Amino acid sequence: MTTTEATTTALPEGYIIRRMEKQDYEGVVDTLAVLTTVGNVSKKKFDSIIDYWNSNEFEYRGSKVNLYNPHVIVDTIKNEIAATGNIIIEQKLIHDCGLCGHIEDIAVSSNHQGKKLGKCLIEKLRNVGFQAGCYKVILDCDEKNTMFYEKCKFKRAGVEMQSRL
Ligand SMILES: CC(=O)SCCNC(=O)CCNC(=O)[C@H](O)C(C)(C)COP(=O)(O)OP(=O)(O)OC[C@H]1O[C@@H](n2cnc3c(N)ncnc32)[C@H](O)[C@@H]1OP(=O)(O)O
């Protein structure tokens, strides 16, 4: 569960945030390695996933909404990807056919951590969700990251359950 407060932390000088592009391939794959195993993602596969993410949009209350909203923070001085994350916007039947945002795959590259980039990224993704019309934005995280998300104005709600192969 989140608050709807739209406070925005300023990015440090030299950093920008934007939607992920095909040119971000190496930086995104490297950055995601701080989160989990990325595996063997070829440039061709990356490009096809970007095309897929860019081609999925739907209409909600008169406006176009992107289903996938992958973002990157770029260090424009070093010309490298510093952070990445996504918000997937789910069309529901409940809550008057409402929208729910799911924040996924947040990673800040090790040498860019501790500069408020994670906080800026979460605020940006949450704003993307609320501007699209989401009634809530949710995420799952490890216990060790709860304080970070509390600083981003998220609150504990529910319990994550999993079933894995
Ligand atoms: C939904 C998901 O994907 S969950 C997965 C999250 N990703 C990971 O665990 C991958 C590895 N970790 C990371 O990428 C980063 O360390 C992140 C995303 C957890 C944090 O990003 P950073 O850019 O380093 O954090 P940022 O500088 O924005 O910190 C904001 C505040 O949270 C605090 N904070 C950051 N990480 C933590 C933590 N693990 N525990 C407690 N507090 C933290 C900071 O001290 C700061 O506090 P302040 O505002 O009082 O100074």
The ligand as a MOL file (V3000), in Angstrom:
LIG
                    3D

  0  0  0     0  0            999 V3000
M  V30 BEGIN CTAB
M  V30 COUNTS 51 53 0 0 0
M  V30 BEGIN ATOM
M  V30 1 C 10.5810 -4.3570 -5.8720 0
M  V30 2 C 12.0570 -4.7300 -5.9470 0
M  V30 3 O 12.6350 -4.8530 -7.0140 0
M  V30 4 S 12.9380 -5.0650 -4.4740 0
M  V30 5 C 14.6350 -5.1520 -4.9280 0
M  V30 6 C 15.4180 -3.9140 -4.5810 0
M  V30 7 N 16.7370 -3.9880 -5.1880 0
M  V30 8 C 17.8160 -4.5750 -4.5880 0
M  V30 9 O 17.7630 -5.0800 -3.4650 0
M  V30 10 C 19.0970 -4.5770 -5.4050 0
M  V30 11 C 20.3220 -4.1110 -4.6120 0
M  V30 12 N 20.1140 -2.8030 -3.9160 0
M  V30 13 C 19.9230 -1.6720 -4.6060 0
M  V30 14 O 19.8250 -1.6320 -5.8330 0
M  V30 15 C 19.8590 -0.3860 -3.7920 0
M  V30 16 O 20.6830 -0.5360 -2.6580 0
M  V30 17 C 18.4400 0.0080 -3.3300 0
M  V30 18 C 17.4860 0.0860 -4.5130 0
M  V30 19 C 17.8870 -0.9550 -2.2880 0
M  V30 20 C 18.5440 1.3990 -2.6740 0
M  V30 21 O 19.0070 2.3300 -3.6280 0
M  V30 22 P 19.9570 3.5490 -3.2310 0
M  V30 23 O 20.0140 4.4710 -4.4000 0
M  V30 24 O 21.2400 3.0470 -2.7220 0
M  V30 25 O 19.1490 4.1970 -2.0250 0
M  V30 26 P 18.9010 5.7560 -1.7530 0
M  V30 27 O 20.2160 6.4680 -1.7670 0
M  V30 28 O 17.8620 6.2650 -2.6810 0
M  V30 29 O 18.3260 5.6870 -0.2710 0
M  V30 30 C 17.1800 6.4230 0.1480 0
M  V30 31 C 17.0910 6.2810 1.6610 0
M  V30 32 O 16.9220 4.9100 2.0050 0
M  V30 33 C 17.9870 4.4730 2.8510 0
M  V30 34 N 18.3370 3.1080 2.4620 0
M  V30 35 C 18.7640 2.6790 1.2560 0
M  V30 36 N 18.9450 1.3530 1.2620 0
M  V30 37 C 18.6350 0.9380 2.5070 0
M  V30 38 C 18.5990 -0.3380 3.1450 0
M  V30 39 N 18.9160 -1.4540 2.4910 0
M  V30 40 N 18.2270 -0.3880 4.4450 0
M  V30 41 C 17.8760 0.7360 5.1180 0
M  V30 42 N 17.8630 1.9740 4.5450 0
M  V30 43 C 18.2400 2.0570 3.2720 0
M  V30 44 C 19.1230 5.4520 2.6330 0
M  V30 45 O 19.9890 5.5090 3.7480 0
M  V30 46 C 18.3470 6.7400 2.3960 0
M  V30 47 O 17.9440 7.2370 3.6560 0
M  V30 48 P 17.8880 8.8540 3.9540 0
M  V30 49 O 16.8940 9.4120 2.9540 0
M  V30 50 O 17.4300 8.9480 5.3700 0
M  V30 51 O 19.2820 9.3550 3.7230 0
M  V30 END ATOM
M  V30 BEGIN BOND
M  V30 1 1 1 2
M  V30 2 2 2 3
M  V30 3 1 2 4
M  V30 4 1 4 5
M  V30 5 1 5 6
M  V30 6 1 6 7
M  V30 7 1 7 8
M  V30 8 2 8 9
M  V30 9 1 8 10
M  V30 10 1 10 11
M  V30 11 1 11 12
M  V30 12 1 12 13
M  V30 13 2 13 14
M  V30 14 1 13 15
M  V30 15 1 15 16
M  V30 16 1 15 17
M  V30 17 1 17 18
M  V30 18 1 17 19
M  V30 19 1 17 20
M  V30 20 1 20 21
M  V30 21 1 21 22
M  V30 22 2 22 23
M  V30 23 1 22 24
M  V30 24 1 22 25
M  V30 25 1 25 26
M  V30 26 2 26 27
M  V30 27 1 26 28
M  V30 28 1 26 29
M  V30 29 1 29 30
M  V30 30 1 30 31
M  V30 31 1 31 32
M  V30 32 1 31 46
M  V30 33 1 32 33
M  V30 34 1 33 34
M  V30 35 1 33 44
M  V30 36 1 34 35
M  V30 37 1 34 43
M  V30 38 2 35 36
M  V30 39 1 36 37
M  V30 40 1 37 38
M  V30 41 2 37 43
M  V30 42 1 38 39
M  V30 43 2 38 40
M  V30 44 1 40 41
M  V30 45 2 41 42
M  V30 46 1 42 43
M  V30 47 1 44 45
M  V30 48 1 44 46
M  V30 49 1 46 47
M  V30 50 1 47 48
M  V30 51 2 48 49
M  V30 52 1 48 50
M  V30 53 1 48 51
M  V30 END BOND
M  V30 END CTAB
M  END
